[in-house]
Amino acid sequence: MSLHAQDDPELRRAQEERLRAVWAPPQGLFLRWSDTNNDRVGVWYTLTAFAFMLFAGVLALIMRTQLAAPDNDLVSANTFNQLFTLHGSMMMFLFAVPMFEAVSILILPQLLGARDLPFPRLSAFGYWSFLIGGVFVSGSIFFNAAPDGGWFMYPPLTTRTDLSGLGADIWMLGLSFIEVSSVAAAVELIVGVLKCRPPGMRLNLMPLYAWYILVVAVMILFAFPPLIAGDILFEMERLLNWPFFDASRGGDPLLWQHLFWIFGHPEVYIIFLPSIALFAMLVPTFARRHLLGYPWIVLAAVGTAFLSFGLWVHHMFTTGLPKISLAFFSAASEAVVIPTGVQIFVFIATLWAGRVVWSTPLLFASGSLAIFVIGGLTGVMVAVAPFDWQAHDTYFVVAHLHYVLIGGTLMPLFAGLYYYWPMITGKKLSDRLGRTAFWMLFIGANLTFFPMHFSGLEGMPRRVFTYPAELGIGGLNLASTLGAYLFAAGVAVICVDLALSPRRAVGKRNPWDAGTLEWVEDPGDDTHWGVRCVPLVTSRYPLWDQKDFVKKVDEGRFFLPDAEEGRRETIVTTVLDARPLSVIRLGTPSFKPMLTSVALGGVFILTTYHLYWAALVCGFATLAMVLWWLWTGTAEIPEKECKPIGHGIELPLYVSGSSSPGWWAMFITMMADATAFSGLVFGYYFFWTRHDDFPPEGMDAAPGMFWPLVAMGGSLASWAVTVAAREVHARGGVGAARMLLVAGIALSAVGVYAGLAGPWLAGMDPEAHVYPAIVWTLAVWTAAHSGVAIIMMGYTLARSLAGRMTPRHDAEIRNITVYMHFLALTAVVTYATIGLFPEVA
Amino acid sequence: MKRGLPGWARRLRVTLWTLIVPPTTWAVHFLFSYLWASISCAKVGAFATVPVLFLIGTILALIVIAASGWIAWMQSRTPGDAPPHQDSTDVDRLRFLAKSTLLLSGLSFVGVVFTALPVVFIGDCR
């Protein structure tokens, strides 16, 4: 396609027809739910997360009503426990994190000039998992079965089934299910940012939102898996009586706190950074200038991400750890102020240096900064261990965390809502209602939470359902309750504004006159193709800096302006310099993602009710669905090698290895898997450090060295065989590669058998003591991974036999090799730990 | 590239991986410090009087961070336009990443010093 050809309006119209047809959403009452396009799934996701926020907000209002007066008896202590547990859990897991994913799925493709993210069906799968898990968890309160152990679920209160009912299982299993969707979204977003940028958008031109998303998605990969590991141990204790947190059998409740807060503290930054990223988009727009100090923002995002992992123990300052340990975490908590401060100053400096347009989104943004700074300052206070010993578990901490979360997450999201609503719907929200809502929220938040500093210092503990009048904090609590109602009324005004939106007329395109790519498309028309053509980007603010940019996009003068073969496509580029690498075909609407998440949901939900056989059936159904999905929807051999994308450039339609998004998805998923595994290994060495009876007398030789070393050998051999198969296959030795895969399956089976034989033949009883329990856990984890390797190799073999994998088209074997690298590492660590370490120690 | 940069450092490419070397070093040092403290307190039962191991680890971390900062600084001086490095060119991308790495080195250096300080001020395991 030459530039010249695009001058022909007939051709352009024909191209648009084809694009429109290819990207048309499925219609009909039922079929429309099979959609996978980001503009539909992103909207569902956002609305669902918003609905969960409203629900969790109502729970908070009930709590504040209960606390309005001393000795109130509106709700019982039991109900109150359910209310605050569900409020915290929902705001974190069903609002803040999913909202970040939802917004990113919605706007990231546009921001990157891509037609969609690389795995649209994965987004849909994440959404359905989120919806099912979310309804399951939040609905429990209507059956008086909601979790009631606090959103941190500290054992032993929560692991003892006589002290906590079904609620703890609902929390663990329901939220584990939702964590699956978080990790899925993280994979999607990382690959999207790294591989789907438009040509020319090198790393130094990436929109800051994309930088933040990249950083946050990577944080999810390292933060969520330790919680998943903790959840596994937790449910093993509840369902199978394996004593990980039971001190009477060598366990330790502190292990849960470690695993929970290794997730829990970074989590705060996981929800803070994307909201700040929205600032990074709207501040330059309203300052009418480029953002100052672009590398400083990258410093702030990356620096905060790293430091935030060194803070988890500051939630555990009062657990009696050695002071020297506490001091390390106190130091890291103080250090995180540096990057956090940097980003706030960058925004202030940009506004200072620009010609500011005072719009509603900017009002929300600046108001939230003010609130956030107060929360940050009290954060410095509680990071100092001696102060924390005084303020711990009082309302002072409640005040601190709500200032941080409302200033750092909620209000920026409202700023983003007012800013991006015209991009999604084409209509602006009301300035008058927006400003009214802002002031109600701003005053309401301060009135609610500022008095809590004082009620905390006066001695009001957290999580109490009432307090005596003699404490003298009735007035402070009444003020907080009034503030909460004002805040809720502010949210209601925003809801009214949103509800009125469908009646309003479509406004002009790019109403804020912003400079970044997401404003290129006209939301007013009925196109769902993401971008009319993938642009060539040479500036951070192409709409401001590149001549006739929007016109050229509209006329399809950049890349891939057509869909000749009737396929949904986007361009894949290199990580550093965004050089075009290939054209990929994207997943089309399908019910497979939804059905897969229903099947997987069955595994989690049925396990909650101890219906193990039914859960097992759902497990097999999930596996079958995944295989069906992969077989029919991935690594398709295209009808031709290359296709032109315009300007004389031809790109291949099939790539494998590190150039392909699939390989990256596997690599990133395995990073998450390895992190979860390291959480379990941490458990083993944690017990060893803290307990002299680990391993206990009489069990110190188990499971012996023989079987673990055989299992290690089998796993390493199957890894070596897979690598050999990949190499032989690439050189044309299809038959030899198939033989090697068969050998790999046999060797992995040795890994499964020998891995389990160690603890089994040593007669280790996991219910007796934590040592056999953790040894079994590591062995089962690794053996299960060897089992998955068998399935993967079988699948690859089947693809080869079916003619769907050839030496030129070898994505499957390259992807499973990545898996095998991680499996080899897992096997070495596991079997060295359970087989060799007891000998050394 | 000015003189003073050895050949091997000049050949180092700036990638996303080099960007995370300084903070990763901080993370490794942090983990090392925590493990050193908790294992020596739990297994030896006392704070090591002469924390030689800790000292070596800290100096090593600071050297790695300082070295990657220095390399990044030299690379950020690759001839080209003045900041803000916002053109779609190889040089601008390299200088942007080098500068970001340099800034992260500074932050990580401070982070390591912060982490090391408690050992100076707290002398026991209580």
Interface residues (C-beta under 8 A of the other chain):
Chain A: G200 M201 R202 L203 N204 L205 H290 Y294 P295 W296 V298 L299 V302 G303 A305 F306 L307 F309 G310 L321 P322 K323 I324 S325 A327 F328 F329 S330 A331 A332 E334 A335 I338 P339 V537 T538 S539 R540 V575 L576 D577 T689 R690
Chain B: T15 L16 L19 I20 P23 T24 W26 A27 F30 S33 Y34 A37 S38 I39 C41 A42 K43 F47 P84 H85 Q86 D87 S88 D90 D92 R93 F96 L97 K99 S100 L103 L104 L107 S108 V110 G111 F114 T115 L117 P118 V119 F121 I122 D124 C125 R126
